Amino acid sequence: MTEAGLTLKIPELQKLSPQSKRVLMHIGFWVFWLSRTFYDLVSLYGLGPGEILFMVVYTATQVPMMYFHLYVLVPRLFNRKRYVLYGLSAIALVFAYSFCNYELLTTIPSIVKDSSVSIYIADLNWRYDVFEGFFTLVITYALKYAGQNLSTQNRLLQLEKDNLILELEALKAQINPHFLFNTLNNIYSLSLRKSEKAPEMILKLSDMMRYVLYECSSETVPMEREIQFINNYIDLERIRHGDHVSIHFSMNSKPGESKIEPLLLIPIIENSFKHGIHAQMEKGFVDIQLNVEGSKLSLLAMNSITGAKPFADMFRGKKKNGIGLENVRKRLELLYPNNHRLTIDSGAHTWKVNLELNLT
């Protein structure tokens, strides 16, 4: 018999408990299974008290045989690899079923006189239903085994889905405090210099945190909203660094109705600023190029570096604080498998990160 892993599609039945669904499936199976014999019996001998008693006996012997096989012999012998004892027990069970069935059927003519089915019963012997018994055991076990496999597969798929969600949530949880920590450091550095740009920076940060806290809880966000977040971030970096460094941001945005995993792109841009501009670097630059055309997205982030090796090690997760791009790589593999290409190009004084992404 099939297990509860087989989903019932009727809305009213979906509200039932798993046990209730299981009972209904068992009843449905027996109605279908016994209707074969009932149809043949009525077609040959008509419908009368004798035929009804025949079906009562047939059901009363075959149902216990099947359940004894599935819930006693299979788990206690077959599943424990006691195959010889299981085989002998199954054979004995079928012959016992056929004998009991025959003995009970032979009482029908004495109960119901002149029954049409009495002609059929008179030709029987105690081994008459052995083949039917074996056939019933094989079919019901095959159905139960198929149901168990389907239920197991469904549980494994659900487990994989739950694990994926947990991993994505863990990756998101890394982003928010990481971004907040870096931005607060920026504001702190401006406040130490008593910069008049600090209040503007706080307002932009407030808008960004509103996005992070209230909108990024969704699985996806509108691409336009993510672009606005990136704009705010780059504006914050411009306020922080002033005119003594080169910060270039070009954008061709026609996102339409496309959506994206929230905060997916910002670690790439953030790392470009982190490694492309700092106090010890002369003529540092950051060049960000973002193009969105419907569901097609491309992001090119270029920045100056003092040496390629530290940044490369950071991307490969070899440095303790290098969670940015490694985070992006993992999220892309989880969320957009076979729908993205992330490449890293290390030059003597320039580092490039190029992402091509299909948002559908």
C-alpha positions in Angstrom: 0.0 0.0 0.0 1.1 3.6 -0.6 2.2 5.8 2.3 1.3 9.4 3.2 4.1 10.6 0.9 1.6 10.5 -2.0 0.0 13.9 -2.1 -3.7 14.3 -2.5 -4.5 17.2 -4.8 -8.2 17.8 -3.8 -8.2 21.0 -1.6 -10.6 19.6 0.9 -8.5 16.4 1.4 -5.4 18.4 1.8 -6.8 19.8 5.0 -7.0 16.3 6.5 -4.3 14.9 8.9 -1.7 12.5 7.4 -3.3 9.6 9.2 -6.7 10.4 7.7 -5.2 10.7 4.2 -3.5 7.3 4.7 -6.8 5.7 5.8 -8.5 7.1 2.7 -5.8 5.9 0.4 -6.0 2.4 1.9 -9.8 2.4 1.5 -9.5 3.6 -2.1 -7.0 0.9 -2.9 -9.3 -1.9 -1.6 -12.3 -0.5 -3.4 -10.4 -0.5 -6.6 -8.7 -3.9 -6.0 -11.8 -5.8 -5.0 -14.0 -4.2 -7.7 -12.2 -6.5 -10.2 -13.5 -9.6 -8.6 -16.9 -8.1 -7.9 -17.3 -7.1 -11.5 -16.4 -10.5 -12.8 -18.7 -12.2 -10.3 -21.7 -10.0 -11.1 -21.1 -10.3 -14.9 -21.1 -14.1 -14.7 -23.7 -14.9 -12.0 -25.7 -11.7 -11.4 -26.1 -9.9 -8.1 -27.7 -11.8 -5.3 -27.2 -12.8 -1.6 -24.7 -15.5 -2.6 -22.5 -13.2 -4.6 -22.5 -10.6 -1.8 -21.5 -13.3 0.7 -18.8 -14.4 -1.7 -17.3 -10.9 -1.7 -17.6 -10.6 2.1 -15.6 -13.9 2.5 -13.1 -12.8 -0.2 -12.5 -9.5 1.5 -12.4 -11.0 5.0 -9.6 -13.3 4.1 -7.5 -11.3 1.6 -7.3 -8.1 3.6 -5.8 -9.7 6.8 -3.4 -11.7 4.6 -2.1 -8.5 2.9 -1.6 -6.6 6.2 0.0 -9.5 8.0 2.5 -9.7 5.1 3.2 -5.9 5.0 3.4 -5.2 8.7 4.7 -8.4 10.2 6.6 -10.5 7.7 8.2 -7.7 5.7 9.6 -5.6 8.7 10.5 -8.6 10.9 12.0 -10.9 8.3 12.5 -9.4 4.9 13.9 -6.1 6.1 16.2 -7.9 8.5 17.6 -10.0 5.6 16.2 -13.2 6.9 15.2 -14.1 3.4 14.8 -17.9 3.7 12.5 -17.7 6.7 10.6 -14.8 5.0 10.1 -16.9 1.8 8.8 -19.9 3.7 6.5 -17.7 5.8 5.1 -16.0 2.7 4.4 -19.3 1.0 2.7 -20.7 4.1 0.7 -17.5 4.5 -0.7 -17.7 0.9 -1.6 -21.3 1.2 -3.3 -20.6 4.6 -5.2 -17.8 3.0 -6.4 -20.0 0.1 -7.5 -22.8 2.5 -9.4 -20.4 4.8 -11.0 -18.7 1.8 -12.1 -22.1 0.3 -13.5 -23.4 3.6 -15.6 -20.3 4.2 -16.8 -20.1 0.6 -18.1 -23.7 0.7 -20.5 -22.7 3.5 -22.3 -20.3 1.2 -24.5 -22.9 -0.7 -25.8 -24.2 2.7 -26.7 -20.6 3.7 -28.1 -19.4 0.5 -30.1 -22.0 -1.4 -30.2 -22.0 -5.2 -27.4 -19.3 -5.4 -26.0 -19.0 -8.9 -22.5 -18.7 -7.6 -22.8 -22.1 -6.0 -21.9 -23.6 -9.4 -18.6 -21.8 -9.3 -17.9 -22.8 -5.7 -18.6 -26.4 -6.3 -15.7 -26.6 -8.8 -13.2 -25.1 -6.3 -10.5 -26.8 -4.3 -8.5 -25.4 -1.3 -5.6 -24.4 -3.6 -7.7 -22.4 -6.0 -6.7 -18.9 -4.9 -2.9 -19.5 -4.4 -1.9 -17.6 -7.5 -4.2 -14.7 -6.6 -2.7 -14.6 -3.1 0.8 -14.3 -4.4 -0.2 -11.7 -6.9 -1.8 -9.6 -4.2 1.3 -9.8 -2.0 3.6 -8.7 -4.9 1.4 -5.9 -6.0 0.7 -4.4 -2.6 4.4 -4.6 -1.6 5.4 -2.9 -4.8 2.9 -0.1 -4.2 4.1 0.3 -0.6 7.7 0.3 -1.6 7.1 2.9 -4.3 5.2 5.0 -1.8 8.0 4.8 0.7 10.6 5.8 -1.9 8.5 8.8 -3.0 7.9 9.9 0.6 11.7 9.6 1.2 12.5 11.6 -1.9 10.1 14.3 -0.9 11.6 14.5 2.6 15.1 14.7 1.1 14.1 17.4 -1.3 12.4 19.3 1.6 15.6 18.9 3.7 17.8 20.1 0.9 15.5 23.1 0.4 15.5 23.9 4.2 19.3 23.6 4.3 19.6 25.9 1.3 17.3 28.5 3.0 19.3 28.3 6.2 22.6 28.7 4.3 21.3 31.7 2.4 20.0 33.3 5.6 23.4 32.8 7.2 25.1 34.5 4.2 22.7 37.4 4.4 23.4 37.7 8.2 27.1 38.1 7.4 26.4 41.0 5.0 24.3 43.3 7.2 26.7 43.7 10.1 29.7 43.7 7.8 28.3 46.6 5.8 27.1 48.5 8.8 30.5 48.1 10.5 32.4 49.6 7.5 29.9 52.4 7.0 30.0 53.4 10.6 33.8 53.5 10.4 33.4 55.9 7.5 31.1 58.2 9.5 33.4 58.0 12.5 36.4 59.1 10.4 34.4 62.1 9.2 33.3 63.0 12.7 36.9 63.0 13.9 37.7 65.6 11.2 34.5 67.5 12.2 33.4 67.3 8.5 30.2 69.1 7.5 29.4 66.1 5.3 28.8 63.8 8.3 25.0 64.8 8.7 24.4 64.1 5.0 26.2 60.8 5.3 24.0 59.8 8.3 20.8 60.6 6.3 22.0 58.4 3.4 23.0 55.7 5.8 19.5 55.9 7.4 17.9 55.3 4.1 20.2 52.4 3.3 19.6 50.8 6.7 15.8 51.1 6.1 16.3 49.1 2.9 18.5 46.5 4.7 16.2 46.1 7.7 12.7 46.2 6.1 13.0 45.3 2.4 15.9 42.8 2.3 14.0 40.2 4.3 12.3 39.2 1.0 13.8 36.5 -1.2 14.1 39.0 -4.1 13.7 42.8 -4.4 13.1 45.0 -7.4 16.2 45.7 -9.4 15.5 49.4 -9.2 15.6 49.4 -5.4 18.9 47.6 -5.4 20.4 50.1 -7.8 19.2 52.9 -5.6 21.0 51.3 -2.7 24.2 51.1 -4.7 23.9 54.7 -5.7 23.6 55.7 -2.0 26.6 53.7 -1.1 28.8 55.2 -3.8 27.6 58.7 -2.8 28.7 57.9 0.8 32.1 56.9 -0.5 32.4 60.1 -2.6 31.5 62.2 0.5 34.0 60.4 2.6 37.0 60.6 0.2 36.3 64.0 -1.5 37.9 65.1 -4.7 41.5 63.8 -4.2 40.7 60.3 -5.5 39.0 59.1 -8.7 35.6 57.6 -8.2 33.7 56.8 -11.4 30.3 55.2 -11.6 28.5 54.7 -14.9 25.1 53.0 -15.2 22.8 52.0 -18.0 19.7 50.8 -16.2 16.6 49.4 -17.9 15.6 46.7 -15.4 11.9 46.6 -16.2 10.2 44.2 -13.8 13.3 42.2 -13.0 14.2 41.3 -9.5 17.4 40.3 -7.7 18.6 38.7 -4.5 19.0 41.6 -2.1 22.5 42.9 -1.3 24.1 40.6 -3.9 26.2 43.2 -5.7 27.3 45.5 -2.9 30.2 43.3 -1.6 31.9 43.6 -5.0 31.6 47.3 -5.0 32.5 47.6 -1.3 35.7 45.6 -1.8 36.7 47.8 -4.7 36.6 50.8 -2.4 38.2 49.0 0.4 41.2 48.0 -1.6 41.2 50.6 -4.3 41.4 53.7 -2.1 43.3 54.2 1.1 45.6 56.7 2.7 48.8 55.0 1.7 47.9 54.8 -2.0 48.7 57.5 -4.5 46.4 58.1 -7.4 43.9 55.4 -6.3 40.8 54.9 -8.3 37.6 53.0 -8.4 35.6 52.5 -11.6 32.2 50.8 -11.4 30.2 50.0 -14.5 26.7 48.6 -14.1 24.4 47.6 -17.0 20.9 46.2 -16.6 18.9 45.3 -19.6 15.7 43.4 -18.6 16.9 40.2 -17.0 20.5 40.6 -18.1 22.9 42.2 -15.7 26.6 43.0 -16.0 28.8 44.5 -13.4 32.4 45.5 -13.9 34.3 46.7 -10.8 37.9 48.0 -11.3 40.2 49.4 -8.7 43.8 50.2 -8.1 45.8 47.9 -5.9 49.3 48.0 -4.3 49.7 44.3 -5.1 47.4 41.5 -6.5 48.2 38.8 -4.0 46.6 40.2 -0.8 43.3 40.9 -2.7 43.4 37.5 -4.4 43.9 35.8 -1.1 41.0 37.7 0.3 38.8 36.5 -2.5 39.8 32.9 -1.9 38.8 33.2 1.7 42.4 32.9 3.0 42.2 36.1 5.0 40.1 36.1 8.1 38.1 39.2 7.2 37.6 38.3 3.5 33.9 37.5 3.5 32.7 39.9 0.8 33.5 38.3 -2.5 33.5 34.8 -1.1 30.0 35.5 0.1 29.0 36.6 -3.4 30.5 33.5 -5.0 28.6 31.2 -2.6 25.3 33.0 -3.1 25.6 32.9 -6.9 26.2 29.2 -6.8 23.2 28.6 -4.6 20.8 31.1 -6.2 21.8 31.3 -9.9 23.4 28.0 -10.8 24.4 28.0 -14.5 23.0 31.5 -14.8 26.1 33.5 -13.9 29.7 34.1 -14.7 32.1 35.6 -12.2 35.6 36.3 -13.4 38.6 37.9 -11.6 41.4 39.6 -13.5 44.6 40.6 -11.7 47.0 43.1 -13.3 50.1 44.7 -12.0 48.3 47.7 -10.5 44.6 47.0 -11.3 42.1 44.5 -10.1 38.9 43.7 -12.1 35.8 41.8 -11.0 33.3 41.1 -13.8 29.9 39.6 -13.1 27.4 38.6 -15.8 24.1 37.5 -14.4 20.8 36.2 -15.8 18.2 37.2 -13.3 15.5 34.9 -14.6 
